Amino acid sequence: MKQSLTPFHTFHLPAKAAQIIEFTSVEQLLTEWQNAFHADMPILILGQGSNVLFLEDFDGVVLVNKLKGIEHREDEQFHYLHVQGGENWHELVKWTLDRNMAGLENLALIPGVAGSAPIQNIGAYGVEFERVCDFVDVLNLRTGERFTLSKAECEFGYRESVFKHQYRDEFAIISVGLKLAKAWQPVLSYGSLTQFDPQTVTPKQVFDEVCAVRSSKLPNPDEFGNAGSFFKNPVIPAAQFAEIQTKFLTIPNYPQADGTVKLAAGWLIDQAELKGVQIGGAAVHTQQALVLINKANATGKEVAALAKTVRQKVREKFGVEIVPEVRFMGKNGEVDSDQITR
């Protein structure tokens, strides 16, 4: 008897799994993973399923991360947090601010759990997870060995980390270490945050503004299933940007340290007049073009077809490739989203 995955991912698609197990300890995770592995079943570890698209039913075991607990210590300069992987990320941001620890406020309202944050190197409003990461605790699911990676060993990049490569399969993130400076420096470089005075702004004001902006743009997954930002912001060579800018003078752009230029994928999609475009039950959100929504009982394949259309139109208009940030799941595990939507 297959079990419904609908409540376990934020797209709320009508997908099923052979088995769904919530784990509350590392020992339980290890036992259940090894049982499934020896039974030769596909295995998927989920947090809140906020960055995943099920294209069809999953023929294996889904293990849902419910590891809980936050430990805090401090010295003169820093707060140090040791956070279990199943802790809700936004609740963690609130928890720190309630205790006068600043540094996570720009990352408010990002869906998911703490254990998922390093995989994508989550980021928003000029701050990425890398900025606050101290270490990541990892479990080798084959051997049961636990080890810790330093920030440098995580090889963070834009929506990128070692957890998408050598530690992608047969490893699980069980907890993360965060390091928050007591000498707080606000990051006010993005969007409406630029209106604040860095001398007088408080962490709570930044948090409130980020929450207000995100809430106005991003649909509640309980109303319209979605996975937040569907595409990564593209990073292109400076020469290519200069050429595009001659045709689109107002194009938002963010020069990078290496001489490349990051573009806003949402703006590109909006300019390609794709807001509200629908395939089956899947639609481009009318408030924020970067978000694809489950508007009317969509299937995973309809969402993927819509993503393909969006990529095609942006490519035609700007000559720029945008690629999905969301992970695509087939019946046996993760599949290449780039190939499917190209």
C-alpha positions as CSV (number, residue, x, y, z in Angstrom):
1,M,0.0,0.0,0.0
2,K,1.7,3.2,-1.2
3,Q,1.7,6.3,1.1
4,S,0.8,9.8,0.0
5,L,3.7,12.3,-0.3
6,T,1.3,15.3,-0.6
7,P,1.7,16.5,3.0
8,F,5.5,15.9,3.0
9,H,6.5,18.4,0.3
10,T,5.5,22.1,-0.3
11,F,4.4,21.6,-3.9
12,H,1.6,19.3,-2.5
13,L,1.5,17.2,-5.7
14,P,-0.4,13.9,-5.8
15,A,2.7,11.7,-5.6
16,K,3.1,8.6,-3.5
17,A,6.0,6.6,-2.0
18,A,6.4,2.9,-1.2
19,Q,7.0,3.9,2.4
20,I,7.4,7.1,4.5
21,I,9.2,7.0,7.9
22,E,9.9,9.9,10.2
23,F,13.1,9.6,12.2
24,T,13.8,11.3,15.5
25,S,17.3,9.9,16.2
26,V,20.5,9.3,14.3
27,E,20.4,5.6,15.3
28,Q,16.9,5.3,13.8
29,L,18.0,7.0,10.6
30,L,20.9,4.6,10.2
31,T,18.8,1.5,10.9
32,E,16.0,2.5,8.5
33,W,18.4,3.6,5.7
34,Q,20.4,0.4,6.0
35,N,17.2,-1.7,6.0
36,A,16.1,0.0,2.7
37,F,19.6,-0.2,1.2
38,H,19.8,-4.0,1.8
39,A,16.3,-4.4,0.4
40,D,17.6,-2.7,-2.7
41,M,15.0,0.1,-2.5
42,P,15.6,3.8,-3.6
43,I,16.0,6.1,-0.6
44,L,15.3,9.8,-0.2
45,I,15.9,11.9,2.9
46,L,13.6,14.8,3.2
47,G,13.4,17.8,5.5
48,Q,10.2,19.8,4.8
49,G,10.3,18.9,1.1
50,S,10.5,22.6,0.3
51,N,13.0,22.3,-2.6
52,V,11.8,19.1,-4.4
53,L,9.5,18.3,-7.3
54,F,8.1,14.8,-7.6
55,L,7.7,14.0,-11.3
56,E,5.9,10.7,-10.5
57,D,5.5,8.3,-7.7
58,F,8.6,7.4,-5.8
59,D,9.3,3.6,-5.7
60,G,11.3,3.7,-2.5
61,V,11.5,4.7,1.1
62,V,11.3,8.4,2.1
63,L,13.0,9.2,5.4
64,V,11.7,12.5,7.0
65,N,14.2,14.4,9.2
66,K,12.7,15.1,12.7
67,L,16.0,15.5,14.6
68,K,15.4,18.3,17.1
69,G,17.5,20.4,19.5
70,I,19.5,23.6,19.7
71,E,22.6,24.0,21.9
72,H,24.1,27.5,22.6
73,R,27.4,28.6,24.0
74,E,29.2,32.0,23.7
75,D,32.5,33.8,24.2
76,E,33.3,37.5,24.1
77,Q,33.0,37.8,20.4
78,F,30.6,35.1,19.2
79,H,27.5,33.1,19.8
80,Y,27.9,29.4,18.8
81,L,24.9,27.3,18.0
82,H,24.7,23.6,17.4
83,V,21.4,22.9,15.6
84,Q,19.9,19.5,14.9
85,G,19.1,18.9,11.2
86,G,15.3,18.7,11.6
87,E,14.8,22.1,13.2
88,N,12.7,24.4,11.1
89,W,14.9,27.1,9.6
90,H,12.6,30.1,10.0
91,E,11.7,29.2,13.6
92,L,15.5,29.0,14.3
93,V,15.9,32.6,12.9
94,K,13.1,33.8,15.3
95,W,14.7,31.8,18.2
96,T,18.0,33.6,17.7
97,L,16.4,37.1,17.5
98,D,14.3,36.5,20.6
99,R,17.6,35.9,22.4
100,N,19.3,39.0,21.0
101,M,21.5,37.0,18.6
102,A,21.7,38.7,15.2
103,G,23.0,37.5,11.9
104,L,20.3,35.3,10.5
105,E,17.6,38.0,9.9
106,N,18.2,38.3,6.2
107,L,17.5,34.6,5.9
108,A,14.0,34.8,7.4
109,L,11.1,32.9,5.9
110,I,13.3,30.6,3.8
111,P,11.3,27.3,3.9
112,G,13.0,24.1,5.0
113,V,15.0,22.6,7.9
114,A,18.5,23.5,9.2
115,G,20.0,20.3,7.8
116,S,19.0,21.3,4.2
117,A,20.5,24.8,4.4
118,P,24.1,23.8,3.6
119,I,23.2,21.7,0.6
120,Q,21.9,24.6,-1.4
121,N,23.9,27.2,0.6
122,I,20.6,29.0,1.0
123,G,20.7,32.7,0.6
124,A,18.5,35.8,0.4
125,Y,19.0,39.6,0.6
126,G,22.7,39.6,0.3
127,V,23.4,36.8,2.8
128,E,24.2,33.2,2.3
129,F,24.4,30.3,4.8
130,E,28.1,30.2,4.3
131,R,28.4,33.6,6.1
132,V,27.1,32.1,9.4
133,C,28.3,28.5,9.0
134,D,30.9,27.2,11.5
135,F,30.8,23.5,10.7
136,V,28.5,20.7,9.4
137,D,28.1,17.3,11.0
138,V,27.7,14.4,8.5
139,L,26.7,10.8,8.8
140,N,28.1,8.1,6.5
141,L,25.0,6.0,6.1
142,R,26.9,2.9,4.9
143,T,29.4,2.7,7.8
144,G,27.7,4.7,10.6
145,E,30.7,6.9,10.9
146,R,30.1,10.5,12.0
147,F,32.4,13.3,10.9
148,T,32.5,17.1,10.9
149,L,33.3,19.3,7.9
150,S,34.6,22.8,8.4
151,K,33.1,25.7,6.5
152,A,36.0,25.6,4.0
153,E,35.5,21.8,3.5
154,C,31.9,22.4,2.5
155,E,33.1,24.1,-0.7
156,F,30.2,26.6,-0.7
157,G,29.3,28.5,-3.9
158,Y,26.1,30.1,-5.2
159,R,23.4,27.5,-4.5
160,E,26.3,25.0,-4.4
161,S,28.2,22.8,-1.9
162,V,30.1,19.6,-1.6
163,F,26.8,18.0,-0.5
164,K,25.6,18.1,-4.1
165,H,28.7,16.2,-5.2
166,Q,30.9,13.8,-3.2
167,Y,28.6,13.8,-0.1
168,R,25.4,13.6,-2.1
169,D,24.6,9.9,-1.9
170,E,25.0,7.7,1.1
171,F,25.6,10.6,3.4
172,A,23.2,12.7,5.6
173,I,23.6,16.0,7.3
174,I,22.6,15.5,10.9
175,S,23.4,18.9,12.4
176,V,25.0,22.3,11.7
177,G,27.2,24.6,13.6
178,L,26.5,28.4,13.4
179,K,28.8,31.2,14.4
180,L,27.1,34.6,15.0
181,A,29.2,37.7,15.6
182,K,28.3,39.8,18.6
183,A,29.6,42.9,16.8
184,W,26.7,42.8,14.3
185,Q,27.0,44.3,10.9
186,P,23.7,44.7,9.0
187,V,23.6,43.6,5.3
188,L,21.4,46.2,3.6
189,S,22.5,45.8,-0.1
190,Y,19.4,44.3,-1.6
191,G,15.9,45.6,-2.4
192,S,14.0,47.7,0.1
193,L,16.7,47.0,2.8
194,T,18.7,49.8,1.2
195,Q,16.3,52.3,2.7
196,F,17.6,51.7,6.2
197,D,20.4,53.6,7.9
198,P,23.1,51.1,8.9
199,Q,23.9,53.2,12.0
200,T,20.5,52.9,13.5
201,V,18.8,49.9,12.0
202,T,18.0,46.9,14.3
203,P,18.1,43.2,13.5
204,K,14.4,43.0,14.2
205,Q,13.7,45.8,11.6
206,V,15.6,43.9,9.0
207,F,13.8,40.6,9.9
208,D,10.4,42.4,9.7
209,E,11.1,43.9,6.3
210,V,12.4,40.6,4.9
211,C,9.3,38.9,6.2
212,A,7.0,41.6,4.8
213,V,8.6,41.5,1.3
214,R,8.7,37.7,1.1
215,S,5.1,37.4,2.3
216,S,3.9,39.9,-0.3
217,K,5.6,38.1,-3.2
218,L,5.7,34.4,-2.2
219,P,2.4,32.4,-2.1
220,N,1.6,30.4,1.0
221,P,2.3,26.7,0.1
222,D,-1.0,25.7,1.9
223,E,-2.9,27.9,-0.6
224,F,-0.9,27.3,-3.8
225,G,1.8,24.5,-3.5
226,N,5.2,25.8,-4.5
227,A,8.9,25.4,-3.8
228,G,9.8,29.1,-3.4
229,S,12.3,30.3,-6.0
230,F,12.2,27.7,-8.8
231,F,15.2,29.0,-10.8
232,K,18.7,30.1,-9.9
233,N,19.7,33.6,-10.7
234,P,22.0,33.3,-13.7
235,V,25.6,34.4,-13.6
236,I,27.0,35.5,-17.0
237,P,30.3,36.9,-18.4
238,A,30.7,40.7,-18.2
239,A,30.9,40.9,-22.0
240,Q,27.6,39.1,-22.5
241,F,26.0,41.4,-19.9
242,A,27.2,44.5,-21.6
243,E,25.6,43.3,-24.9
244,I,22.3,42.6,-23.2
245,Q,22.3,46.0,-21.4
246,T,22.4,47.8,-24.7
247,K,19.0,46.4,-25.4
248,F,17.6,46.4,-21.9
249,L,18.9,49.5,-20.1
250,T,17.0,48.9,-16.8
251,I,18.1,45.3,-16.3
252,P,18.9,44.7,-12.6
253,N,22.4,43.4,-12.2
254,Y,24.8,42.4,-9.4
255,P,28.5,42.5,-10.4
256,Q,30.5,39.7,-8.8
257,A,34.0,39.7,-7.4
258,D,35.3,37.5,-10.2
259,G,34.1,39.9,-12.9
260,T,31.0,38.1,-13.8
261,V,27.5,39.6,-13.4
262,K,24.5,38.0,-11.6
263,L,21.1,38.7,-13.1
264,A,17.7,38.5,-11.5
265,A,15.9,35.4,-12.9
266,G,12.5,36.7,-11.8
267,W,13.0,39.9,-13.7
268,L,14.0,38.0,-16.9
269,I,10.9,35.8,-16.6
270,D,8.7,38.8,-16.0
271,Q,10.1,40.7,-19.0
272,A,9.4,37.6,-21.1
273,E,5.7,38.2,-20.2
274,L,5.3,34.8,-18.5
275,K,3.5,35.9,-15.3
276,G,0.2,33.9,-15.1
277,V,1.2,31.5,-17.9
278,Q,-0.3,28.1,-17.2
279,I,0.2,24.5,-18.4
280,G,-2.4,22.1,-16.9
281,G,-2.6,22.9,-13.3
282,A,0.8,24.5,-13.1
283,A,1.3,28.3,-13.4
284,V,3.8,31.1,-13.1
285,H,2.9,33.1,-10.1
286,T,1.4,36.5,-10.9
287,Q,3.2,38.3,-8.0
288,Q,6.6,36.8,-8.3
289,A,7.6,35.3,-11.7
290,L,10.4,33.3,-10.1
291,V,7.8,31.0,-8.4
292,L,6.0,28.2,-10.2
293,I,2.8,27.2,-8.4
294,N,0.5,24.2,-8.1
295,K,-2.6,26.3,-9.1
296,A,-5.1,23.5,-9.8
297,N,-4.2,19.9,-8.9
298,A,-1.0,20.1,-11.1
299,T,1.2,17.0,-11.7
300,G,4.9,17.1,-11.5
301,K,5.2,16.6,-15.2
302,E,3.0,19.7,-15.8
303,V,5.3,21.8,-13.5
304,A,8.4,20.4,-15.4
305,A,6.7,21.3,-18.8
306,L,6.0,24.8,-17.6
307,A,9.7,25.2,-16.4
308,K,10.8,24.1,-19.8
309,T,8.6,26.7,-21.5
310,V,9.9,29.4,-19.1
311,R,13.5,28.5,-19.9
312,Q,12.8,28.5,-23.6
313,K,11.2,32.0,-23.6
314,V,13.9,33.6,-21.5
315,R,16.6,32.0,-23.8
316,E,14.8,33.4,-26.9
317,K,14.5,36.9,-25.4
318,F,17.8,37.3,-23.7
319,G,20.1,34.5,-24.8
320,V,20.5,33.6,-21.1
321,E,20.1,30.1,-19.6
322,I,18.2,29.9,-16.3
323,V,18.4,26.5,-14.6
324,P,16.1,25.1,-11.9
325,E,17.2,25.4,-8.3
326,V,14.6,22.8,-7.3
327,R,15.6,19.1,-7.2
328,F,13.6,16.8,-9.5
329,M,12.7,13.3,-8.3
330,G,11.9,10.4,-10.5
331,K,10.6,7.0,-9.4
332,N,14.1,5.9,-8.4
333,G,15.6,9.1,-7.1
334,E,17.0,12.4,-8.2
335,V,17.1,13.1,-12.0
336,D,18.8,15.9,-13.9
337,S,16.5,18.9,-13.9
338,D,18.6,20.7,-16.5
339,Q,18.2,17.9,-19.0
340,I,14.5,17.6,-18.4
341,T,13.7,21.3,-18.8
342,R,16.3,22.2,-21.4
